[in-house]
Amino acid sequence: MERLLELLEEIRPDLDFENCENLIDGHHLNSLDIISIVAEVEDAFDVTIPTVEVIPHNFNSARNLWDLIVRLQEEG
């Protein structure tokens, strides 16, 4: 999770990823941010995020995104 927070802060240093739980619903992230996050997460954690998983719930918080990463790693 620590690496994810570092990665997110590199993309958007102005956001408090550790505490924010409405990154999408609160319009803090835009579509370009999401594309960057997906690309960086896929590289950093050796996962592929399917298009069907690019939904607001999975990107509303760092915790939700971390849960997605763990699930994708477990599914292999």
PyMOL commands that set and color helices and strands:
alter all, ss='L'
color gray80, all
select helices_A, chain A and resi 2-11+31-45+51-53+56-59+62-75
alter helices_A, ss='H'
color red, helices_A
deselect
rebuild
show_as cartoon
